[in-house]
Amino acid sequence: MTGAPLPSGANAVVKVEDTEFNFFSAGAAAPQQVAVLSPAEPGQFIRRRGDDLHAGQKVLIAGRKLHAQEMGLLATLGVAQVEVYRLARAALFTSGDELIPGE
């Protein structure tokens, strides 16, 4: 499945859509046999660690609002903590004759 570790000795990944599972007993938790319906080429569907980013590459810009996607990216990179700041809030209160009607 996507994201699973590659078993030792494997050199390709076959999409689950290109397989057929056979359960020999009704209560079997795992398939007893898996048929591969299309041939796999060496290296097929394998992404090596670090293939998507390069060392030193900037992945997030300072000041960017963090959403679930950014948090997922940080987790993928093994970043457990980041320094963040809350957006500043400002308010204006008047208590006298500081304001005059516009002209």
C-alpha positions as CSV (number, residue, x, y, z in Angstrom):
1,M,0.0,0.0,0.0
2,T,1.0,3.6,-0.4
3,G,3.7,4.7,2.1
4,A,4.4,1.2,3.4
5,P,8.0,0.1,3.8
6,L,9.5,-1.9,1.0
7,P,10.1,-5.5,2.0
8,S,13.7,-6.6,1.9
9,G,14.7,-7.9,-1.5
10,A,11.8,-6.2,-3.3
11,N,12.6,-4.0,-6.3
12,A,9.2,-2.9,-7.5
13,V,5.7,-2.2,-6.2
14,V,2.5,-3.5,-7.7
15,K,-0.6,-1.4,-7.3
16,V,-3.3,-3.2,-5.3
17,E,-5.6,-2.6,-8.2
18,D,-3.4,-4.9,-10.2
19,T,-3.7,-7.8,-7.7
20,E,-6.2,-10.3,-6.7
21,F,-6.5,-11.7,-3.2
22,N,-7.7,-15.2,-2.4
23,F,-8.9,-16.0,1.1
24,F,-9.1,-19.8,1.6
25,S,-11.2,-19.7,4.7
26,A,-14.2,-17.4,5.4
27,G,-12.6,-16.1,8.7
28,A,-9.1,-15.5,7.4
29,A,-7.7,-12.2,8.5
30,A,-5.1,-12.0,5.8
31,P,-5.1,-13.3,2.2
32,Q,-3.6,-16.8,1.8
33,Q,-2.6,-16.0,-1.8
34,V,-2.0,-12.9,-3.9
35,A,-2.1,-13.0,-7.7
36,V,-0.2,-10.3,-9.6
37,L,-2.3,-9.5,-12.7
38,S,0.3,-7.3,-14.5
39,P,4.1,-7.6,-14.7
40,A,6.1,-5.1,-12.6
41,E,9.2,-3.4,-13.9
42,P,12.2,-2.9,-11.5
43,G,11.9,0.4,-9.7
44,Q,8.2,0.7,-10.6
45,F,6.2,2.9,-8.1
46,I,9.2,3.2,-5.7
47,R,10.0,6.6,-4.2
48,R,13.2,6.7,-2.3
49,R,13.5,8.7,0.9
50,G,14.3,12.3,0.0
51,D,13.2,12.0,-3.7
52,D,10.6,14.8,-3.3
53,L,12.9,17.4,-1.6
54,H,16.5,18.4,-1.9
55,A,18.9,19.2,1.0
56,G,18.7,22.9,1.9
57,Q,15.5,23.4,-0.1
58,K,13.1,25.9,1.5
59,V,9.8,24.3,2.1
60,L,7.8,26.9,4.0
61,I,8.1,30.7,3.9
62,A,8.3,32.6,7.2
63,G,5.0,34.3,8.0
64,R,2.9,31.7,6.2
65,K,-0.3,30.5,8.0
66,L,0.0,26.9,9.0
67,H,-2.8,24.6,7.9
68,A,-3.1,20.8,8.0
69,Q,-1.0,20.5,4.8
70,E,1.9,22.4,6.2
71,M,1.7,20.4,9.4
72,G,1.8,17.2,7.4
73,L,4.8,18.4,5.5
74,L,6.6,19.3,8.7
75,A,5.8,15.8,10.1
76,T,7.1,14.2,7.0
77,L,10.4,16.0,7.4
78,G,10.6,14.9,11.1
79,V,10.1,18.4,12.4
80,A,8.4,18.1,15.8
81,Q,8.5,21.7,16.9
82,V,8.4,25.1,15.1
83,E,8.4,28.6,16.4
84,V,5.1,30.3,15.6
85,Y,3.5,33.6,16.3
86,R,-0.1,34.6,16.7
87,L,-1.4,37.3,14.4
88,A,-1.3,40.7,16.0
89,R,-4.7,42.2,16.9
90,A,-5.3,45.9,17.2
91,A,-8.2,47.9,18.4
92,L,-9.0,51.6,18.6
93,F,-11.1,53.0,21.4
94,T,-12.1,56.7,21.7
95,S,-13.2,58.3,24.8
96,G,-13.7,61.9,24.0
97,D,-13.6,64.5,21.2
98,E,-10.6,63.0,19.3
99,L,-12.8,62.4,16.3
100,I,-14.4,65.1,14.2
101,P,-16.8,64.8,11.4
102,G,-15.2,64.3,8.0
103,E,-15.4,67.2,5.6
